Amino acid sequence: MASHGTQLLGPRPLEETGPLKLRAFFGLPVPPTRREPLSRYLEACASIAPNFRWVPPANLHLTVRFIGAVERDLVDGIAESLAAQGLPGFELELGDIGTFRRGRLVRVVWMGLRSGALQASELAERLEAACGRAGLAPESRPFQPHLTLARARDRDGGLLPVLPEAPHIESWHAQELVLYQSRLGRAGALYEPLRVLRLD
């Protein structure tokens, strides 16, 4: 029993904690048939460069707009705004390997686009405009369409050995823009689709 003058602290009321937020982004998924050859390539790269975290094949996607920690209603509103516009589909083809660097150290390994970069950039512009209407701060970096393959385990980056030649991946028609929730855990990130917007 509490003595006089001592206040027991129970759970805070829901109205004080605020609405639940989630970590969200919009992306273009890589179809399963295109992930298979990439899976073998990623396995080979992981054995050569273990100082990088190579993306699990199921997580492969092209990020169009990272949103961050926001309320579900906000990203649902952005998705509704985009769906009402009628977004066009387009052909995508992966290209060469590239890196984001800090001096000699590599921070990110990625594949660029051989085709579809212009259409992906136009989609990113429309998404950026919808984010602005929803009250989000503008993206600080220019959009560069790419497929992230790995990130350095060290935050400052790492030395990247020579990688095998990237496989040729057949082009595909991008038909979906997906709103994902990113759940971070010890085993890595898990991407859960929240909304799928058809690209006609």
PyMOL commands that set and color helices and strands:
alter all, ss='L'
color gray80, all
select helices_A, chain A and resi 14-17+32-48+57-59+72-85+117-133
alter helices_A, ss='H'
color red, helices_A
select strands_A, chain A and resi 21-29+52-54+61-71+90-102+105-115+147-152+172-174+176-185+188-198
alter strands_A, ss='S'
color yellow, strands_A
deselect
rebuild
show_as cartoon
